[in-house]
Amino acid sequence: MDTTDEWIRTRTGIQERHWVREGETGVDLGLAATERALEMAQLEPRDLDAIVYATSSPDHFAPGNGVYLQRKLGIPTIPALDIRAQCSGFVYGLSVADAWIRSGQYRNILVVGGEIQSTGLEVSTAGRHVAVIFADGAGAVVLGPSSDGGILAFDLHSDGAHAEKLWVDAPGSMYHPRVSEKQIAAGRQYLEMDGKEVFRHAVVRMPESVRAVLGKSGQQLDDVSLLLAHQANLRISEVMQKELGLREDQVYNNIMRYGNTTAATIPIALDECVRAGRISRGDLLVFTAFGSGFMWGSVAVRW
């Protein structure tokens, strides 16, 4: 494609990304992330009571990735729920798991955010504005009941008026057949994005949501120890940081090394921060995301 390293870095901040090798699946990535999360939580697969798997790129049209991950973990009969909330998938997944735990329905819940975007990109000059951004990856956490800290509040939204600004048209059950040679020839199976519109909305909605979730939890921006935002574009993150007036030590970005891994960006960043000692007990964390749908939201967490 007609592009350069300078063109990509200037517009997105991305310096490198990772795409799967042929034969690797989304569930393979989810399993690797799950094993790391279980090790850190000092739990075994048999200790899990439910799985919430956030992905917009499942290995198959049906069933979802959750049951395939369940099978690989060797834990039959527990519920495995896939959610399609795209870039906001991990935040939405946490909200589902949090509600299940608070209701007493389940105790230990695995939440995975994972994507393989590389197989759905138009790798050509025509598709370069999308193809240079998106990548593959997975991250996972285990949630459980806590009397000390934990999730404080959520702020979740969507606006379907902009659904076609960032979408994949086909295959889809509204078509008969679900995918046709005509659609493939037209490139309808590729991820499409109106980058300017996504940028314009993201830099407004994410700061709004961060302020809203802090208000719900009785906290202030000065109280935030670390903001982990969806890694869509480094320029979006920079504008958001400026809008919120946050210091450099209050934000963390890794899009330069991974690109946009959609539902996986926040858990990957969280894992890096935990392992690097960036997070201490008692810290106030805020996760925020915006993307396809449009869907967006934030969560405040006392570590």
C-alpha positions as CSV (number, residue, x, y, z in Angstrom):
1,M,0.0,0.0,0.0
2,D,1.1,3.6,-0.6
3,T,2.2,4.7,2.9
4,T,5.3,5.3,5.0
5,D,6.3,4.8,8.6
6,E,6.3,8.6,9.0
7,W,2.7,8.9,7.6
8,I,1.5,6.2,10.1
9,R,3.3,7.6,13.2
10,T,2.2,11.2,12.5
11,R,-1.5,10.4,12.1
12,T,-1.9,7.6,14.7
13,G,1.2,7.4,16.9
14,I,1.6,3.7,16.1
15,Q,5.1,2.4,15.7
16,E,4.4,-1.3,15.6
17,R,1.6,-3.8,15.8
18,H,1.0,-7.5,16.1
19,W,-1.0,-9.7,13.7
20,V,-1.6,-13.4,14.2
21,R,0.2,-16.1,12.3
22,E,-1.9,-18.3,10.0
23,G,-3.7,-20.9,12.1
24,E,-3.8,-18.8,15.3
25,T,-7.3,-18.1,16.5
26,G,-8.9,-15.5,18.7
27,V,-9.6,-18.2,21.3
28,D,-5.9,-19.0,21.3
29,L,-5.1,-15.4,22.2
30,G,-7.9,-15.4,24.8
31,L,-6.6,-18.6,26.3
32,A,-3.0,-17.2,26.7
33,A,-4.4,-14.1,28.4
34,T,-6.7,-16.2,30.6
35,E,-3.8,-18.3,31.8
36,R,-1.8,-15.2,32.8
37,A,-4.8,-13.8,34.6
38,L,-5.5,-17.0,36.5
39,E,-1.8,-17.2,37.5
40,M,-1.9,-13.7,38.9
41,A,-5.1,-14.3,40.7
42,Q,-3.7,-17.6,42.1
43,L,-6.8,-19.5,40.8
44,E,-7.4,-22.6,38.7
45,P,-9.8,-22.9,35.8
46,R,-12.1,-25.0,38.0
47,D,-12.5,-21.9,40.3
48,L,-14.3,-19.9,37.6
49,D,-18.1,-19.7,37.8
50,A,-18.7,-17.8,34.5
51,I,-17.1,-16.3,31.4
52,V,-17.8,-13.0,29.7
53,Y,-16.0,-12.7,26.4
54,A,-16.0,-9.4,24.6
55,T,-15.1,-9.5,20.9
56,S,-16.3,-8.1,17.6
57,S,-14.3,-10.7,15.7
58,P,-15.3,-14.2,16.8
59,D,-13.7,-17.1,15.2
60,H,-17.1,-18.3,13.8
61,F,-20.4,-16.6,13.1
62,A,-21.8,-18.9,15.8
63,P,-21.3,-20.0,18.5
64,G,-19.3,-17.3,20.2
65,N,-15.7,-17.5,21.4
66,G,-16.7,-18.0,25.1
67,V,-17.8,-21.6,24.7
68,Y,-14.6,-22.5,22.8
69,L,-12.5,-20.9,25.5
70,Q,-14.5,-22.8,28.1
71,R,-13.8,-26.0,26.2
72,K,-10.0,-25.3,26.1
73,L,-10.0,-24.6,29.9
74,G,-11.8,-27.9,30.6
75,I,-14.6,-26.4,32.7
76,P,-17.9,-27.7,31.3
77,T,-21.4,-26.4,32.1
78,I,-20.5,-22.9,33.4
79,P,-22.2,-20.0,31.5
80,A,-20.1,-18.4,28.7
81,L,-21.5,-15.2,27.4
82,D,-20.2,-13.3,24.3
83,I,-20.9,-9.6,24.0
84,R,-20.6,-7.5,20.8
85,A,-19.8,-4.0,22.1
86,Q,-16.6,-3.6,19.9
87,C,-14.1,-1.0,21.3
88,S,-16.2,-0.6,24.5
89,G,-16.5,-4.4,24.9
90,F,-14.3,-4.7,27.9
91,V,-16.0,-2.0,29.8
92,Y,-19.4,-3.4,29.0
93,G,-18.1,-6.9,30.0
94,L,-17.0,-5.6,33.4
95,S,-20.5,-4.2,33.9
96,V,-22.1,-7.6,33.3
97,A,-19.7,-9.4,35.6
98,D,-20.0,-6.8,38.3
99,A,-23.8,-7.1,38.2
100,W,-23.6,-10.9,38.4
101,I,-21.3,-10.8,41.4
102,R,-23.3,-8.1,43.2
103,S,-26.5,-10.2,42.8
104,G,-24.8,-13.2,44.3
105,Q,-25.3,-15.2,41.2
106,Y,-21.7,-16.0,40.6
107,R,-18.4,-15.5,42.5
108,N,-15.4,-15.7,40.2
109,I,-15.9,-14.4,36.7
110,L,-13.4,-14.3,33.8
111,V,-13.7,-11.3,31.6
112,V,-11.8,-11.4,28.3
113,G,-11.4,-8.7,25.7
114,G,-9.9,-10.2,22.5
115,E,-9.7,-9.5,18.8
116,I,-8.3,-10.6,15.5
117,Q,-8.7,-7.6,13.2
118,S,-6.0,-8.4,10.8
119,T,-8.0,-10.9,8.8
120,G,-10.8,-8.3,8.2
121,L,-8.7,-5.4,6.9
122,E,-8.4,-4.2,3.3
123,V,-4.6,-4.2,3.0
124,S,-4.3,-1.8,0.1
125,T,-3.9,1.9,-0.5
126,A,-7.7,2.2,-0.6
127,G,-8.0,0.7,2.9
128,R,-4.8,2.2,4.4
129,H,-6.6,4.6,6.8
130,V,-8.0,1.6,8.5
131,A,-5.4,-1.1,7.9
132,V,-2.5,0.8,9.5
133,I,-4.4,1.2,12.7
134,F,-5.9,-2.2,13.8
135,A,-4.2,-5.2,15.2
136,D,-4.7,-8.4,17.1
137,G,-4.5,-9.2,20.8
138,A,-6.2,-10.3,24.0
139,G,-6.3,-9.4,27.7
140,A,-8.2,-10.9,30.6
141,V,-9.1,-10.3,34.3
142,V,-10.8,-12.3,36.9
143,L,-13.4,-10.5,39.0
144,G,-14.6,-11.6,42.4
145,P,-16.5,-10.2,45.4
146,S,-14.6,-7.7,47.6
147,S,-15.3,-5.8,50.8
148,D,-12.2,-3.6,50.2
149,G,-12.2,-1.5,47.1
150,G,-13.4,-2.8,43.7
151,I,-15.7,-1.4,41.1
152,L,-17.2,1.9,42.2
153,A,-19.4,3.0,39.3
154,F,-20.2,2.7,35.6
155,D,-21.2,5.2,32.9
156,L,-22.4,3.5,29.7
157,H,-23.9,4.9,26.5
158,S,-24.7,4.3,22.8
159,D,-26.0,6.2,19.8
160,G,-27.0,4.1,16.9
161,A,-27.4,7.2,14.7
162,H,-23.7,6.8,13.8
163,A,-23.6,3.0,13.4
164,E,-22.3,3.0,9.8
165,K,-19.4,5.4,10.7
166,L,-17.4,2.4,12.0
167,W,-18.7,-1.0,10.9
168,V,-18.5,-4.2,9.0
169,D,-21.5,-4.7,6.6
170,A,-21.2,-8.3,5.7
171,P,-21.7,-11.2,6.3
172,G,-25.1,-10.4,7.9
173,S,-28.3,-12.3,8.4
174,M,-30.3,-9.5,6.7
175,Y,-28.8,-10.7,3.4
176,H,-29.7,-13.9,1.5
177,P,-27.2,-15.4,1.3
178,R,-25.4,-13.9,4.2
179,V,-22.4,-13.1,2.1
180,S,-22.2,-13.1,-1.7
181,E,-19.6,-12.7,-4.5
182,K,-21.0,-9.3,-5.2
183,Q,-20.5,-8.2,-1.6
184,I,-16.9,-9.6,-1.6
185,A,-16.1,-7.8,-4.8
186,A,-17.3,-4.6,-3.3
187,G,-15.3,-5.1,-0.2
188,R,-18.3,-5.2,2.2
189,Q,-16.5,-7.7,4.4
190,Y,-13.8,-5.2,5.4
191,L,-13.9,-3.0,8.4
192,E,-14.9,0.5,7.3
193,M,-14.3,3.7,9.2
194,D,-15.0,7.4,8.9
195,G,-12.0,8.5,10.8
196,K,-12.8,12.2,11.1
197,E,-16.3,11.5,12.5
198,V,-14.9,8.9,15.0
199,F,-12.3,11.3,16.1
200,R,-14.7,14.2,16.5
201,H,-17.1,12.2,18.7
202,A,-14.4,10.3,20.7
203,V,-12.7,13.4,22.0
204,V,-16.0,14.7,23.3
205,R,-17.7,11.5,24.6
206,M,-14.8,9.9,26.5
207,P,-14.0,13.0,28.6
208,E,-17.8,13.5,29.3
209,S,-18.0,9.9,30.4
210,V,-14.9,10.1,32.6
211,R,-16.3,13.1,34.4
212,A,-19.7,11.4,34.7
213,V,-18.3,8.2,36.3
214,L,-16.2,10.2,38.7
215,G,-19.3,12.1,39.7
216,K,-21.2,8.9,40.3
217,S,-18.4,7.6,42.5
218,G,-17.9,10.9,44.4
219,Q,-14.4,11.4,43.1
220,Q,-12.6,14.2,41.4
221,L,-10.1,14.3,38.5
222,D,-7.3,15.1,40.9
223,D,-8.1,11.8,42.7
224,V,-7.4,9.7,39.6
225,S,-4.2,7.7,40.0
226,L,-4.3,6.3,36.4
227,L,-6.6,6.7,33.4
228,L,-6.5,3.7,31.0
229,A,-8.3,4.8,27.8
230,H,-9.2,2.6,24.8
231,Q,-6.1,2.8,22.5
232,A,-7.8,3.9,19.3
233,N,-5.4,6.6,18.2
234,L,-2.6,8.4,20.2
235,R,-3.9,11.8,19.0
236,I,-7.4,11.0,20.5
237,S,-5.7,10.1,23.8
238,E,-3.6,13.3,23.7
239,V,-6.6,15.5,23.1
240,M,-8.6,13.7,25.9
241,Q,-5.7,14.1,28.4
242,K,-5.6,17.9,27.6
243,E,-9.3,18.3,27.9
244,L,-9.4,16.6,31.3
245,G,-6.2,18.4,32.5
246,L,-4.5,15.2,33.5
247,R,-0.7,15.0,34.2
248,E,1.5,12.6,32.3
249,D,1.8,10.3,35.3
250,Q,-2.1,10.0,35.4
251,V,-2.3,8.4,31.9
252,Y,-0.9,5.4,30.2
253,N,-0.7,4.7,26.5
254,N,0.7,1.7,24.6
255,I,-0.9,2.1,21.2
256,M,2.6,2.9,19.8
257,R,3.5,-0.8,20.4
258,Y,0.2,-2.6,19.8
259,G,-2.0,-0.6,17.5
260,N,-5.8,-0.6,18.1
261,T,-6.8,-4.1,19.4
262,T,-10.4,-3.0,19.9
263,A,-11.9,-4.8,23.0
264,A,-8.4,-5.9,24.1
265,T,-6.7,-2.5,24.5
266,I,-7.7,-1.7,28.1
267,P,-7.0,-5.2,29.6
268,I,-3.6,-5.3,27.8
269,A,-2.7,-1.9,29.2
270,L,-4.0,-2.9,32.7
271,D,-1.8,-6.0,32.6
272,E,1.3,-4.0,31.7
273,C,0.7,-1.5,34.4
274,V,0.1,-4.1,37.1
275,R,3.2,-6.1,36.2
276,A,5.3,-2.9,35.9
277,G,4.3,-1.7,39.4
278,R,2.4,1.4,38.1
279,I,-0.6,0.5,40.2
280,S,-0.7,0.3,44.0
281,R,-3.4,-0.8,46.5
282,G,-5.9,2.1,47.1
283,D,-5.2,3.7,43.7
284,L,-8.2,5.1,41.8
285,L,-8.3,3.8,38.3
286,V,-10.6,4.9,35.5
287,F,-11.1,2.9,32.3
288,T,-12.8,4.6,29.3
289,A,-13.6,3.6,25.8
290,F,-15.4,4.8,22.6
291,G,-16.0,3.0,19.3
292,S,-18.3,1.3,16.9
293,G,-22.0,1.7,17.5
294,F,-21.3,4.4,18.5
295,M,-20.9,2.8,22.0
296,W,-18.9,4.3,24.8
297,G,-18.5,4.2,28.6
298,S,-16.3,4.4,31.6
299,V,-15.7,2.5,34.9
300,A,-14.1,3.8,38.1
301,V,-12.2,1.2,40.2
302,R,-10.6,1.4,43.6
303,W,-7.6,-1.0,43.3
